[in-house]
Amino acid sequence: MPGNLDRLSRMYSEETWRVYAFLDQSLDPRSMDMLYDVAGEYLRPGSVILDAGCRDAQHLIRLAEAHDVVGVGVDPVEVHIERARAAVVAAGLADRIEVFLGVMQELPYPDEHFDFVWCRDVIEGVDELEAGLHEVARVLKPTGRMLAYTVFATDLLEPKEEAMLNRLLGSVADNLDEGNVEAAFESAGMAVERKDLIGTEWREYAEERTHPAARALLRLSRLRRQREAVIRTHGQDIYDHVQANLHWETYILLGKLSSVLYVLTPRRG
């Protein structure tokens, strides 16, 4: 059995430094712009698209500007809708984009109304996911597509970490499970046409350029060092939410959460 000196000699040998040098080489990760490229494969001028969970409508605006489409955005958070409406007006797209407060489980549109559905960073927080997907399938044309980008927990995510994310970020535990979500697609009558494991790529791309994960870690450190002041000024609930959100950003880069892109088609009959 090797002694401690033998282990130290091995661990701090030239082999270790070769690995670090190897890891300093970029793997040429794709950027998040690939999502827009994928969407562009299915969009034509005049296409009618739905952004399910539009937040501030920035994705919807970008798609409308790039592809001359007509868009509808729905989001359940009132402040998101306020910001979305302001952004749409500022972009000069009020004649082509409508946003409204609501949920994907109840869409006030007729059957087979939309050519395309964009759903980014939404699935993990949807209660009654199957019902929401059923409704999306209902309003999607038979030739339409749904682009869904979401995040799943990996076996690197500890149970206490997952519980924190679910409790403080509003994510639904079942929706962080890849098998559960794909079963929901199936139950809702949506077939997976394309599945692209993004994993850590987007985060690697961003970190190599603008270092958002390093910023998140610095913010987390500052948050904890000023815990009492932040709680006193903003409240325990806000402190807890910000702390969890900063963890979320770094967990993707660490591989505790894994990003996946789906292109789905409705099954008829």
C-alpha positions in Angstrom: 0.0 0.0 0.0 1.5 3.4 -1.0 2.4 5.7 1.8 1.4 9.4 1.9 4.7 10.5 0.4 4.0 8.2 -2.6 0.5 9.7 -3.0 1.8 13.2 -2.8 4.5 12.5 -5.4 1.9 11.1 -7.7 -0.7 13.8 -7.2 1.8 16.6 -7.7 3.7 15.0 -10.6 4.0 16.5 -14.0 0.9 14.4 -15.0 -1.3 16.7 -12.9 0.0 19.8 -14.5 -0.6 18.3 -18.0 -4.2 17.8 -17.1 -4.5 21.5 -16.0 -2.9 22.5 -19.3 -5.3 20.3 -21.2 -8.3 21.8 -19.4 -7.1 25.3 -20.3 -8.0 24.6 -24.0 -11.4 25.7 -25.1 -13.8 23.0 -26.3 -15.3 25.6 -28.7 -18.8 25.5 -27.0 -21.8 26.7 -28.8 -23.5 29.9 -27.7 -27.1 30.4 -26.7 -27.6 32.0 -30.1 -28.0 28.4 -31.5 -31.5 28.5 -30.0 -32.5 31.3 -32.4 -30.8 29.5 -35.3 -32.9 26.4 -34.6 -36.1 28.4 -34.4 -35.2 30.1 -37.7 -35.3 26.7 -39.4 -39.1 26.6 -38.9 -40.1 30.3 -39.2 -41.2 32.1 -42.3 -42.4 35.7 -42.8 -45.9 35.9 -41.4 -45.6 32.9 -39.2 -47.7 33.2 -36.0 -45.7 32.2 -32.9 -46.5 31.8 -29.3 -43.9 32.5 -26.6 -45.1 30.4 -23.6 -43.5 32.1 -20.6 -42.4 35.2 -22.4 -41.0 37.1 -19.3 -39.9 40.5 -20.7 -40.5 39.5 -24.3 -36.9 39.9 -25.4 -36.8 36.5 -27.1 -40.1 37.2 -28.8 -38.9 40.6 -30.0 -35.7 39.1 -31.4 -37.6 36.4 -33.3 -40.1 39.0 -34.7 -37.3 41.3 -35.9 -35.2 38.5 -37.4 -38.0 36.6 -39.2 -40.8 39.1 -39.8 -43.3 37.0 -37.8 -46.4 37.8 -35.7 -46.1 37.0 -32.0 -48.1 36.4 -28.9 -46.5 36.2 -25.4 -48.1 34.8 -22.3 -46.6 35.0 -18.8 -48.1 34.5 -15.3 -46.1 37.2 -13.6 -47.6 40.7 -13.7 -44.3 42.6 -13.6 -43.0 40.5 -16.5 -46.0 41.6 -18.6 -45.5 45.3 -17.7 -41.9 45.1 -18.8 -42.8 43.1 -21.9 -45.3 45.6 -23.1 -42.9 48.4 -22.6 -40.2 46.5 -24.5 -42.5 45.8 -27.4 -43.5 49.4 -27.7 -39.8 50.5 -27.5 -39.0 48.1 -30.3 -41.8 49.5 -32.5 -43.5 46.1 -32.7 -46.8 46.8 -31.0 -48.6 46.1 -34.3 -47.1 42.6 -34.5 -46.6 41.4 -30.9 -49.3 41.0 -28.2 -48.5 40.0 -24.6 -51.0 39.0 -21.9 -51.1 37.8 -18.3 -52.0 34.1 -18.2 -50.7 30.5 -18.1 -50.0 28.0 -20.8 -52.7 25.7 -19.3 -55.4 28.2 -20.5 -54.7 29.7 -23.9 -57.6 31.8 -25.4 -56.9 30.7 -28.9 -58.6 28.3 -31.3 -57.3 24.9 -32.3 -54.3 24.8 -34.7 -53.7 28.6 -34.4 -50.0 28.8 -34.1 -47.2 27.9 -36.5 -44.5 27.8 -33.8 -44.2 27.7 -30.0 -41.1 29.0 -28.2 -40.7 27.8 -24.6 -37.4 28.7 -22.9 -36.6 28.2 -19.2 -40.3 27.6 -18.4 -41.0 23.9 -18.1 -39.1 23.5 -14.8 -41.6 25.8 -13.1 -44.9 24.7 -14.6 -47.5 23.2 -12.3 -49.7 20.6 -14.1 -47.2 20.3 -16.9 -49.2 17.7 -18.8 -52.2 20.0 -18.9 -50.0 22.9 -20.2 -48.5 20.7 -22.9 -51.9 19.4 -23.9 -53.0 23.0 -24.4 -49.9 23.9 -26.4 -50.5 20.9 -28.6 -54.1 22.0 -29.1 -53.2 25.4 -30.4 -50.3 24.2 -32.6 -50.9 23.5 -36.2 -50.3 19.9 -37.4 -47.3 21.1 -39.3 -46.1 23.3 -36.5 -43.2 22.9 -34.1 -42.5 23.6 -30.4 -39.0 24.5 -29.3 -38.6 23.7 -25.6 -35.4 24.5 -23.7 -35.2 23.3 -20.2 -32.9 22.1 -17.4 -32.7 18.8 -15.6 -31.1 17.7 -12.4 -28.1 15.4 -12.7 -26.8 12.8 -10.3 -24.3 15.5 -9.2 -27.0 17.6 -7.6 -27.4 16.7 -3.9 -30.9 16.2 -2.5 -30.6 19.2 -0.2 -29.5 21.4 -3.1 -32.5 20.3 -5.2 -34.8 20.8 -2.3 -33.5 24.4 -2.0 -34.0 25.1 -5.7 -37.6 23.8 -5.6 -38.5 25.6 -2.4 -36.9 29.0 -3.3 -37.1 29.3 -7.1 -40.5 27.8 -7.6 -39.2 24.8 -9.7 -41.3 21.7 -9.7 -39.4 18.6 -8.5 -40.9 16.3 -11.2 -40.1 18.8 -13.9 -36.4 18.6 -13.1 -36.5 14.9 -14.0 -35.8 14.1 -17.7 -37.9 11.0 -17.8 -40.9 12.7 -16.2 -40.8 15.5 -18.7 -40.4 13.3 -21.7 -43.3 11.2 -20.4 -45.4 14.4 -20.2 -44.5 15.2 -23.8 -45.7 11.7 -24.8 -48.9 12.0 -22.8 -49.7 15.4 -24.3 -49.4 14.1 -27.8 -46.1 15.7 -28.6 -43.4 13.7 -30.4 -39.7 14.5 -30.0 -38.4 15.3 -33.4 -35.0 16.5 -32.1 -33.2 16.4 -28.8 -29.9 18.2 -28.3 -28.0 17.9 -25.1 -26.4 21.3 -24.4 -25.2 20.5 -21.0 -22.6 23.1 -19.8 -21.8 24.4 -23.3 -23.6 27.8 -23.1 -22.2 28.4 -19.7 -18.7 27.6 -20.9 -19.1 29.9 -23.9 -20.3 32.8 -21.6 -17.7 32.1 -19.0 -14.8 32.2 -21.5 -16.0 35.7 -22.6 -17.9 37.6 -19.8 -17.4 35.4 -16.7 -21.0 35.4 -15.4 -20.4 32.4 -13.1 -17.5 34.1 -11.5 -19.7 37.2 -11.0 -22.4 35.0 -9.5 -19.9 33.5 -7.0 -18.7 37.0 -6.1 -22.3 38.1 -5.6 -23.0 35.0 -3.5 -19.9 35.8 -1.3 -21.0 39.4 -0.8 -24.6 38.4 -0.1 -23.5 36.0 2.7 -21.1 38.5 4.2 -23.9 41.1 4.3 -26.7 38.6 5.2 -28.1 40.5 8.1 -28.2 43.9 6.3 -29.8 42.4 3.2 -32.5 40.6 5.3 -33.2 43.7 7.3 -33.6 45.9 4.2 -35.2 43.5 1.7 -36.6 40.6 3.7 -35.6 36.9 4.4 -37.6 35.7 1.4 -35.7 37.9 -1.1 -32.4 36.9 0.5 -33.2 33.3 0.1 -34.4 33.7 -3.5 -31.4 35.6 -4.6 -29.1 33.0 -2.9 -30.8 30.1 -4.6 -30.8 31.9 -8.0 -27.0 32.5 -7.8 -26.6 28.8 -7.0 -28.7 27.9 -10.1 -26.4 29.8 -12.4 -23.3 28.1 -11.1 -24.9 24.7 -10.9 -25.3 24.6 -14.6 -21.6 25.3 -15.2 -20.7 22.6 -12.6 -22.9 20.0 -14.3 -25.3 19.7 -11.4 -28.0 20.9 -13.8 -28.0 20.0 -17.4 -29.5 21.9 -20.3 -31.5 20.2 -23.0 -33.1 21.5 -26.2 -36.2 19.7 -27.7 -38.0 20.3 -31.0 -41.5 18.8 -30.7 -44.2 18.1 -33.2 -47.9 17.4 -32.4 -49.3 14.0 -33.1 -52.8 14.0 -34.6 -55.3 11.2 -34.5 
